[in-house]
């Protein structure tokens, strides 16, 4: 019986030992390292561990070489891709909801292209919400946005602006549909956990503002190290 391990589309290592497991013989045949770089979970089914008395190594390799196309990526290759700006507000960061929100966008098939965790300075907050400067609640809004760390994200995909607005839900959580981020997670209008661009043009403008600002930076861009940076930020 032959066993082959594939971990996250990386290296598959064979060894030349035979062991007993639950009364059965488990053989590992010495072969060269097999580099699997196209076995990403979003593109093709990932086989973490395959063990079959009838599935030979050659058959397994032939099966894994079949092309699988992830539909959102295929659509994105044929249509114009938009960008949108998403910001997890201080209450969302404080309540530990960042991972939940990222997960919802990733499950929709959108691509995270930038991420930044930082303390938003007042001048940047005022620039971001300049369209609301004439509103009576503007001072409270600025005070709220600058009250703690925020997570700024840039997402891209086909129709990402409109889809993100639907995922986020109505501004007032009481009016937001169940299943939306605000409908499920937000408490009140003044603390509705997340912001999303309302048009493609605003998306491009809003993305530039935080990612060009170098003040009070806790972490920039590197999504793979986001959790480590978040822990460091909370320890300050």
DOLO-230487 format. One line per 5 residues: number of its first residue (from 1); for each residue x, y, z of N, C-alpha, C, O. Coordinates in steps of 0.02 Angstrom, whole numbers, always signed. Example, Ala and Ser with C-alpha at 12.3 -4.5 7.8 and 13.67 -1.06 7.14 Angstrom:
2
1> +660 -284 +390 +615 -225 +390 +660 -165 +390 +712 -166 +423; +642 -112 +354 +684 -53 +357 +645 +2 +394 +670 +57 +402
REM end
This chain:
236
1> +43 -60 +0 +0 +0 +0 +44 +62 +0 +95 +64 +35; +25 +112 -39 +66 +171 -46 +32 +231 -15 -29 +240 -23; +69 +272 +21 +42 +332 +53 +79 +393 +29 +141 +393 +25; +42 +444 +12 +72 +506 -12 +42 +564 +26 -19 +569 +32; +84 +608 +53 +59 +666 +90 +70 +729 +50 +124 +741 +24
6> +18 +771 +44 +23 +835 +9 +0 +889 +57 -57 +887 +79; +43 +936 +74 +27 +987 +123 +29 +1056 +92 +83 +1081 +76; -29 +1086 +82 -34 +1155 +59 +0 +1168 -7 +24 +1223 -19; +3 +1118 -51 +34 +1128 -116 +109 +1135 -114 +139 +1162 -160; +141 +1109 -61 +213 +1115 -56 +247 +1048 -71 +226 +1011 -115
11> +300 +1034 -33 +340 +975 -48 +307 +911 -25 +274 +909 +27; +318 +857 -64 +295 +791 -46 +357 +747 -38 +393 +737 -87; +370 +722 +22 +432 +687 +36 +418 +613 +48 +373 +595 +86; +457 +570 +15 +451 +498 +23 +512 +472 +61 +566 +500 +54; +504 +419 +99 +560 +387 +134 +557 +313 +121 +507 +288 +95
16> +610 +277 +139 +615 +206 +121 +605 +161 +182 +648 +120 +196; +550 +168 +216 +537 +127 +275 +470 +93 +267 +426 +115 +231; +464 +37 +303 +401 +0 +305 +381 -7 +378 +419 -33 +418; +321 +16 +396 +298 +15 +464 +232 -22 +470 +198 -34 +420; +215 -41 +531 +152 -74 +543 +104 -24 +575 +122 +9 +623
21> +43 -19 +548 -7 +26 +575 -74 -10 +575 -101 -25 +523; -101 -23 +636 -164 -60 +643 -161 -128 +607 -210 -148 +575; -103 -162 +613 -97 -228 +584 -85 -229 +510 -80 -283 +481; -78 -171 +478 -66 -168 +406 +2 -138 +391 +29 -99 +430; +30 -157 +335 +96 -134 +315 +90 -68 +277 +51 -63 +230
26> +128 -19 +299 +127 +47 +268 +196 +62 +240 +243 +72 +278; +203 +64 +174 +268 +70 +141 +278 +141 +114 +232 +171 +87; +338 +166 +121 +358 +229 +92 +415 +215 +44 +468 +193 +66; +407 +229 -20 +457 +212 -70 +503 +271 -82 +480 +328 -89; +568 +259 -86 +617 +314 -97 +611 +341 -168 +626 +306 -216
31> +589 +403 -173 +585 +436 -238 +606 +509 -228 +614 +532 -171; +615 +543 -281 +636 +613 -277 +581 +656 -248 +522 +638 -248; +601 +715 -223 +553 +762 -198 +507 +785 -254 +531 +799 -309; +443 +789 -240 +394 +810 -290 +370 +879 -271 +338 +887 -218; +383 +929 -311 +361 +997 -297 +293 +1008 -327 +284 +1005 -388
36> +244 +1022 -284 +176 +1034 -307 +159 +1107 -293 +143 +1126 -236; +163 +1148 -344 +149 +1219 -334 +82 +1240 -360 +60 +1297 -350; +47 +1194 -394 -19 +1212 -422 -75 +1181 -382 -132 +1180 -404; -59 +1157 -322 -109 +1121 -283 -141 +1165 -230 -154 +1142 -175; -152 +1228 -246 -181 +1274 -199 -254 +1257 -187 -289 +1237 -233
41> -277 +1267 -125 -345 +1247 -108 -398 +1286 -146 -452 +1260 -157; -382 +1348 -166 -431 +1389 -201 -435 +1373 -275 -480 +1397 -310; -389 +1333 -300 -387 +1317 -371 -406 +1244 -384 -442 +1229 -432; -382 +1199 -342 -398 +1128 -351 -405 +1095 -283 -378 +1120 -234; -441 +1039 -278 -450 +1004 -215 -383 +985 -186 -341 +958 -222
46> -372 +997 -122 -309 +981 -89 -315 +914 -54 -362 +903 -16; -267 +870 -65 -267 +804 -34 -216 +806 +23 -156 +802 +10; -239 +811 +84 -193 +815 +141 -158 +749 +152 -98 +747 +163; -196 +694 +149 -165 +629 +158 -207 +577 +122 -266 +570 +136; -177 +542 +76 -212 +492 +37 -183 +424 +51 -122 +415 +47
51> -225 +376 +66 -202 +309 +82 -249 +259 +52 -306 +252 +75; -228 +223 -1 -272 +176 -34 -232 +117 -60 -179 +126 -89; -257 +55 -49 -220 -4 -73 -221 -10 -149 -179 -46 -176; -266 +25 -183 -272 +18 -256 -246 +79 -294 -238 +76 -355; -234 +134 -259 -212 +196 -292 -136 +199 -292 -105 +211 -240
56> -106 +189 -350 -33 +191 -355 -9 +263 -357 -47 +310 -367; +56 +270 -348 +86 +337 -347 +76 +371 -415 +61 +431 -418; +86 +333 -470 +78 +362 -537 +7 +384 -550 -5 +437 -580; -42 +344 -527 -112 +362 -537 -129 +425 -497 -166 +468 -520; -101 +429 -437 -114 +488 -395 -86 +551 -428 -120 +603 -429
61> -25 +546 -456 +5 +604 -489 -36 +624 -550 -46 +683 -563; -60 +573 -588 -101 +588 -647 -165 +622 -627 -188 +668 -661; -196 +599 -571 -258 +629 -548 -248 +701 -526 -290 +744 -539; -192 +715 -492 -179 +781 -465 -159 +831 -520 -163 +891 -509; -137 +805 -578 -116 +850 -632 -174 +877 -673 -164 +919 -717
66> -235 +854 -659 -293 +879 -694 -305 +953 -676 -294 +972 -619; -326 +992 -724 -336 +1064 -713 -404 +1077 -681 -455 +1053 -705; -404 +1117 -628 -465 +1138 -595 -465 +1214 -593 -416 +1244 -570; -517 +1246 -615 -520 +1318 -618 -569 +1345 -566 -626 +1322 -562; -546 +1392 -525 -588 +1423 -475 -628 +1478 -509 -599 +1526 -535
71> -695 +1472 -510 -739 +1513 -551 -728 +1588 -543 -722 +1623 -594; -724 +1616 -481 -713 +1689 -476 -650 +1712 -511 -648 +1766 -539; -596 +1671 -508 -534 +1690 -542 -543 +1688 -618 -515 +1729 -654; -583 +1640 -643 -596 +1636 -715 -635 +1697 -738 -619 +1727 -790; -687 +1715 -700 -727 +1773 -717 -685 +1836 -716 -691 +1879 -759
76> -641 +1842 -665 -599 +1901 -658 -552 +1909 -717 -532 +1965 -734; -533 +1853 -747 -488 +1857 -804 -522 +1883 -867 -489 +1903 -915; -589 +1882 -868 -626 +1903 -927 -660 +1971 -919 -682 +2000 -969; -663 +1997 -859 -698 +2060 -847 -652 +2108 -810 -600 +2089 -784; -673 +2171 -807 -635 +2222 -771 -639 +2209 -696 -693 +2196 -669
81> -582 +2214 -663 -578 +2204 -591 -581 +2271 -556 -545 +2317 -574; -624 +2277 -505 -630 +2338 -465 -589 +2331 -401 -568 +2277 -382; -578 +2389 -369 -547 +2391 -303 -594 +2426 -255 -629 +2473 -274; -593 +2403 -193 -633 +2436 -142 -593 +2441 -78 -547 +2401 -65; -611 +2490 -37 -577 +2501 +27 -623 +2479 +83 -681 +2501 +87
86> -598 +2436 +126 -635 +2412 +184 -596 +2430 +247 -536 +2417 +251; -630 +2458 +296 -598 +2475 +359 -637 +2444 +417 -697 +2456 +424; -602 +2405 +457 -632 +2380 +519 -622 +2434 +572 -566 +2453 +588; -677 +2459 +598 -675 +2516 +644 -651 +2494 +713 -646 +2434 +727; -635 +2543 +757 -606 +2525 +822 -646 +2474 +863 -616 +2432 +896
91> -713 +2477 +860 -752 +2429 +899 -746 +2359 +870 -747 +2309 +907; -739 +2354 +803 -729 +2288 +772 -662 +2258 +790 -658 +2197 +802; -610 +2299 +792 -543 +2275 +812 -543 +2255 +886 -517 +2203 +904; -573 +2298 +928 -575 +2284 +1000 -612 +2220 +1016 -593 +2184 +1062; -664 +2205 +978 -704 +2145 +991 -677 +2082 +957 -706 +2029 +962
96> -621 +2089 +922 -590 +2031 +890 -627 +2004 +830 -630 +1944 +820; -657 +2049 +789 -699 +2028 +733 -663 +2032 +666 -693 +2018 +614; -599 +2049 +666 -563 +2059 +603 -560 +1994 +562 -574 +1995 +502; -543 +1939 +594 -539 +1875 +559 -605 +1854 +529 -607 +1827 +474; -659 +1866 +565 -726 +1849 +541 -742 +1888 +478 -770 +1860 +430
101> -725 +1952 +477 -740 +1993 +418 -697 +1974 +358 -722 +1970 +302; -633 +1961 +370 -590 +1939 +316 -616 +1874 +286 -616 +1866 +225; -637 +1829 +328 -662 +1764 +305 -722 +1772 +259 -728 +1737 +210; -767 +1818 +275 -827 +1828 +234 -809 +1853 +164 -839 +1832 +115; -760 +1897 +160 -740 +1923 +94 -703 +1869 +55 -711 +1864 -6
106> -661 +1830 +89 -624 +1778 +54 -672 +1723 +28 -662 +1697 -27; -722 +1706 +68 -770 +1655 +46 -810 +1678 -15 -834 +1637 -54; -816 +1744 -23 -851 +1771 -81 -807 +1767 -144 -832 +1774 -200; -742 +1755 -134 -697 +1748 -191 -656 +1809 -207 -622 +1811 -258; -657 +1860 -162 -618 +1921 -174 -546 +1913 -149 -532 +1871 -107
111> -502 +1954 -177 -431 +1949 -161 -409 +2007 -117 -421 +2065 -133; -377 +1991 -61 -350 +2042 -16 -281 +2064 -42 -235 +2023 -45; -275 +2127 -61 -213 +2152 -91 -173 +2198 -45 -115 +2213 -59; -203 +2220 +10 -167 +2263 +57 -201 +2263 +124 -262 +2260 +129; -161 +2267 +177 -188 +2268 +245 -143 +2309 +289 -81 +2304 +285
116> -173 +2350 +331 -134 +2394 +375 -171 +2403 +441 -229 +2422 +442; -136 +2391 +495 -164 +2402 +562 -128 +2462 +592 -67 +2460 +601; -165 +2514 +608 -133 +2573 +637 -183 +2616 +675 -243 +2608 +669; -155 +2663 +713 -195 +2712 +749 -208 +2771 +702 -161 +2807 +684; -269 +2782 +683 -286 +2833 +634 -279 +2903 +663 -312 +2918 +713
121> -237 +2946 +635 -230 +3015 +659 -292 +3056 +640 -328 +3038 +593; -303 +3110 +675 -364 +3150 +665 -367 +3179 +595 -421 +3179 +564; -311 +3204 +569 -313 +3235 +502 -330 +3185 +447 -364 +3202 +399; -308 +3123 +455 -325 +3072 +406 -399 +3054 +410 -432 +3044 +359; -425 +3049 +472 -496 +3033 +481 -539 +3088 +451 -591 +3074 +420
126> -519 +3150 +461 -557 +3206 +433 -556 +3206 +357 -605 +3223 +325; -499 +3188 +328 -494 +3183 +255 -537 +3126 +228 -569 +3133 +176; -537 +3071 +264 -576 +3013 +242 -651 +3028 +243 -687 +3008 +197; -674 +3062 +294 -746 +3077 +302 -763 +3149 +284 -810 +3177 +312; -725 +3179 +239 -735 +3250 +222 -805 +3264 +194 -830 +3320 +200
131> -836 +3215 +162 -903 +3224 +134 -956 +3233 +188 -1011 +3256 +175; -939 +3214 +250 -986 +3219 +306 -970 +3277 +352 -998 +3282 +407; -925 +3321 +331 -902 +3374 +375 -957 +3421 +397 -953 +3450 +451; -1008 +3430 +357 -1063 +3476 +373 -1115 +3444 +420 -1160 +3479 +444; -1109 +3380 +433 -1157 +3345 +476 -1144 +3360 +549 -1087 +3371 +570
136> -1198 +3360 +589 -1192 +3375 +660 -1153 +3322 +698 -1123 +3336 +750; -1153 +3260 +673 -1119 +3205 +708 -1046 +3198 +688 -1012 +3153 +712; -1021 +3243 +646 -952 +3238 +621 -900 +3236 +677 -856 +3193 +675; -902 +3281 +726 -852 +3278 +780 -852 +3212 +818 -799 +3185 +834; -912 +3185 +832 -916 +3121 +867 -888 +3064 +824 -857 +3018 +849
141> -900 +3068 +759 -875 +3017 +713 -799 +3016 +713 -768 +2963 +716; -768 +3075 +709 -695 +3080 +708 -666 +3055 +775 -616 +3020 +776; -699 +3073 +829 -676 +3050 +895 -679 +2974 +900 -635 +2943 +929; -731 +2945 +872 -740 +2873 +874 -687 +2837 +831 -657 +2788 +854; -675 +2861 +770 -628 +2829 +725 -556 +2833 +752 -516 +2788 +740
146> -540 +2885 +789 -473 +2894 +816 -465 +2866 +886 -413 +2876 +918; -517 +2833 +912 -516 +2810 +982 -475 +2746 +992 -460 +2728 +1048; -458 +2711 +938 -420 +2649 +943 -394 +2627 +875 -409 +2659 +825; -356 +2572 +873 -329 +2548 +809 -384 +2529 +760 -437 +2505 +780; -371 +2540 +696 -417 +2518 +642 -377 +2472 +596 -316 +2475 +593
151> -413 +2431 +558 -381 +2388 +509 -406 +2410 +440 -465 +2404 +424; -360 +2435 +399 -376 +2458 +331 -358 +2402 +282 -304 +2373 +286; -404 +2389 +236 -393 +2335 +187 -410 +2358 +117 -457 +2396 +107; -373 +2333 +69 -388 +2343 -2 -407 +2275 -31 -369 +2227 -27; -466 +2272 -62 -491 +2211 -92 -503 +2222 -166 -520 +2278 -187
156> -494 +2170 -206 -509 +2176 -277 -549 +2116 -302 -546 +2061 -273; -587 +2127 -356 -628 +2075 -385 -679 +2105 -431 -688 +2166 -433; -713 +2063 -469 -765 +2086 -514 -827 +2105 -473 -854 +2064 -437; -849 +2168 -480 -907 +2192 -442 -896 +2194 -368 -944 +2189 -329; -834 +2202 -346 -818 +2199 -274 -850 +2255 -234 -868 +2246 -176
161> -858 +2315 -265 -887 +2371 -228 -959 +2358 -209 -978 +2364 -150; -1000 +2339 -257 -1071 +2325 -244 -1079 +2264 -199 -1121 +2263 -154; -1039 +2212 -211 -1044 +2151 -171 -1024 +2164 -99 -1054 +2138 -52; -972 +2206 -90 -950 +2222 -22 -1004 +2260 +16 -1015 +2248 +76; -1038 +2305 -18 -1092 +2342 +15 -1148 +2295 +38 -1177 +2305 +91
166> -1162 +2244 -3 -1213 +2196 +16 -1190 +2152 +74 -1229 +2136 +119; -1126 +2134 +74 -1099 +2095 +129 -1100 +2134 +194 -1112 +2106 +248; -1086 +2199 +189 -1083 +2241 +249 -1152 +2254 +278 -1161 +2248 +339; -1201 +2271 +237 -1268 +2285 +261 -1281 +2358 +272 -1236 +2400 +263; -1342 +2375 +292 -1363 +2445 +302 -1323 +2478 +358 -1297 +2445 +403
171> -1317 +2545 +353 -1280 +2584 +403 -1307 +2573 +473 -1269 +2565 +520; -1373 +2572 +479 -1405 +2560 +543 -1411 +2484 +553 -1448 +2451 +516; -1377 +2456 +602 -1380 +2384 +613 -1450 +2357 +623 -1464 +2299 +608; -1495 +2399 +650 -1564 +2377 +661 -1601 +2366 +595 -1650 +2329 +592; -1577 +2398 +541 -1607 +2391 +476 -1568 +2343 +430 -1591 +2327 +375
176> -1510 +2321 +454 -1469 +2275 +414 -1498 +2205 +415 -1521 +2181 +466; -1495 +2172 +357 -1523 +2105 +351 -1480 +2054 +389 -1419 +2060 +392; -1512 +2003 +419 -1474 +1948 +449 -1430 +1915 +396 -1451 +1906 +339; -1370 +1897 +415 -1323 +1869 +367 -1272 +1919 +343 -1219 +1900 +318; -1287 +1984 +350 -1238 +2036 +334 -1193 +2047 +395 -1209 +2026 +450
181> -1136 +2080 +383 -1089 +2092 +438 -1121 +2135 +493 -1117 +2118 +552; -1152 +2190 +473 -1183 +2233 +523 -1245 +2202 +553 -1259 +2211 +613; -1283 +2165 +513 -1342 +2131 +540 -1325 +2079 +592 -1363 +2068 +638; -1267 +2047 +584 -1246 +1995 +631 -1202 +2020 +688 -1205 +1993 +743; -1161 +2071 +674 -1108 +2089 +722 -1113 +2158 +752 -1086 +2170 +806
186> -1146 +2205 +718 -1147 +2274 +742 -1200 +2285 +795 -1249 +2247 +800; -1191 +2337 +835 -1236 +2351 +891 -1278 +2413 +879 -1338 +2412 +889; -1246 +2467 +856 -1282 +2530 +846 -1251 +2569 +788 -1195 +2553 +766; -1287 +2619 +763 -1264 +2657 +705 -1196 +2690 +718 -1153 +2691 +674; -1187 +2717 +778 -1125 +2751 +794 -1065 +2704 +801 -1008 +2727 +800
191> -1079 +2640 +809 -1026 +2590 +815 -1046 +2529 +773 -1066 +2477 +799; -1039 +2537 +708 -1063 +2485 +663 -1006 +2443 +632 -1015 +2415 +578; -951 +2440 +664 -893 +2394 +656 -854 +2398 +590 -796 +2378 +589; -884 +2422 +536 -849 +2417 +471 -870 +2473 +424 -926 +2498 +427; -824 +2492 +381 -837 +2542 +328 -819 +2510 +261 -771 +2472 +256
196> -859 +2526 +209 -843 +2503 +141 -856 +2558 +91 -904 +2597 +99; -816 +2562 +39 -824 +2614 -13 -892 +2607 -47 -917 +2551 -57; -922 +2664 -64 -989 +2663 -95 -987 +2669 -171 -1039 +2667 -204; -927 +2675 -200 -920 +2678 -273 -849 +2660 -292 -803 +2666 -251; -838 +2637 -354 -770 +2621 -376 -721 +2680 -371 -663 +2671 -352
201> -745 +2740 -387 -702 +2799 -383 -682 +2814 -311 -623 +2828 -297; -730 +2810 -265 -714 +2821 -195 -669 +2766 -169 -627 +2778 -125; -677 +2706 -195 -633 +2651 -175 -560 +2666 -190 -517 +2656 -147; -547 +2691 -250 -478 +2708 -269 -452 +2765 -226 -394 +2764 -206; -494 +2815 -213 -473 +2873 -173 -459 +2853 -101 -409 +2873 -71
206> -503 +2812 -72 -496 +2794 -2 -439 +2747 +11 -409 +2748 +65; -422 +2705 -38 -366 +2659 -29 -300 +2697 -22 -257 +2679 +17; -293 +2751 -61 -231 +2789 -62 -218 +2823 +6 -161 +2825 +28; -271 +2848 +38 -262 +2889 +99 -225 +2852 +154 -173 +2876 +176; -249 +2794 +178 -214 +2762 +234 -148 +2730 +216 -102 +2728 +256
211> -142 +2704 +155 -81 +2668 +137 -23 +2713 +120 +33 +2690 +114; -36 +2778 +112 +18 +2826 +103 +36 +2862 +167 +84 +2900 +170; -3 +2849 +219 +10 +2881 +284 +56 +2836 +325 +43 +2777 +333; +111 +2865 +351 +159 +2826 +390 +158 +2842 +464 +203 +2824 +501; +106 +2878 +486 +102 +2897 +556 +69 +2842 +598 +20 +2811 +576
216> +97 +2830 +656 +67 +2784 +705 +55 +2714 +676 +5 +2682 +692; +101 +2691 +633 +92 +2626 +602 +109 +2570 +652 +160 +2572 +685; +64 +2522 +656 +76 +2463 +696 +96 +2404 +652 +137 +2363 +671; +67 +2400 +593 +83 +2346 +546 +62 +2367 +477 +10 +2400 +469; +101 +2349 +426 +84 +2368 +358 +85 +2307 +311 +133 +2269 +310
221> +32 +2299 +273 +28 +2255 +214 +31 +2180 +227 -14 +2144 +204; +82 +2154 +261 +95 +2083 +259 +40 +2043 +292 +39 +2036 +353; -5 +2017 +253 -63 +1980 +278 -43 +1916 +314 -75 +1897 +363; +10 +1884 +291 +31 +1821 +321 +55 +1829 +393 +53 +1782 +432; +76 +1890 +411 +99 +1902 +479 +50 +1946 +519 +68 +1974 +570
226> -11 +1951 +495 -59 +1996 +525 -73 +1979 +598 -75 +2024 +640; -84 +1916 +614 -102 +1897 +682 -45 +1913 +730 -57 +1935 +786; +18 +1902 +708 +75 +1919 +751 +77 +1994 +764 +89 +2015 +820; +66 +2034 +712 +67 +2106 +719 +10 +2130 +764 +18 +2178 +802; -47 +2097 +759 -104 +2116 +801 -88 +2105 +874 -105 +2147 +916
231> -56 +2049 +890 -37 +2035 +959 +14 +2087 +984 +10 +2109 +1041; +61 +2105 +941 +110 +2155 +960 +77 +2223 +972 +95 +2259 +1018; +28 +2240 +930 -7 +2303 +937 -45 +2307 +1002 -46 +2358 +1036; -77 +2252 +1021 -117 +2250 +1082 -73 +2252 +1144 -97 +2268 +1199; -9 +2237 +1136 +37 +2237 +1194 +67 +2306 +1207 +100 +2316 +1257
236> +55 +2353 +1160 +83 +2421 +1169 +48 +2457 +1226 +64 +2515 +1241
REM end
